[in-house]
Amino acid sequence: MRFQIECNKMPISQNCLICRQQFRMKEARLIICNDEGDSYGDVCPECMGRGANWINSRLQQFSHKLSV
């Protein structure tokens, strides 16, 4: 799993992959991708502010729930 940062030219609303809250994307967006570069979804600014380690731990929890 990897993080991808892109410039955002369209201020659209999106649901956060981590907290599921709807947010309006700003100038940059953080996208969670698999190792092949396929997108899983975007992360909101609040979750981004918690840091990469926190995001990674949340994603591991989701992954574990899906595999059970």
N, C-alpha and C positions, 0 to 999 in steps of 0.2 A: 504494500500500500504506500502511496506517496501523496504529497501535497503539491498542488499546482497553483501558481498565482498568475492571474491574467488581468489585463486592463479591461475595465467594463465601460462600454460606450452607451449601453442602453440601461437606464435606471428602472429596472423591472422589479416586481415583487417576487419573492422566492421563499420556499420553506427550507429551514435549516435542516441539514442531514442529522445533526446531533440532537438539538432540542425540539425540533419540529415546529418552532415558532415561525410565523411569517415575518419577513423582513424585506426592506428595500435595499437592493444592492447599491453600494457606493462606487467610487472610481476604480477600486480594485476588488477582485473576488478571489476567494480561496476555494478551490475545488479539490475534493478528495477523489483520487483515482486509484485503479488497480495498477499492478506493475506493468501492464500492457498499455496504460494510458487511457483506459475507458473510464469515464466519469461516473461516480456514484452520486454526487450531489455537491451543493454549495454549503458553506459554513457561515453563520451570521457573525457580525462584529462582536457580539457579546461572548460567544463561544471562542472566537479567535483570541479575544483578550485573555482567556484563561490559559492559553499557551499550547504548544504542540504536544507536550507530554500528556496534558489533560485530555486533549482531543484524541490522541492515540489510545489512551486507556478506555475512553468511552467507546471508541470504535471496536476495541477488543471485546468489550462487554457485549456489544451488539452482535459481533461475530460469533461469540460463544453461545448466545441465546439462539441464534439461527441454526447452529450446528447440533443443538440438543434435540 
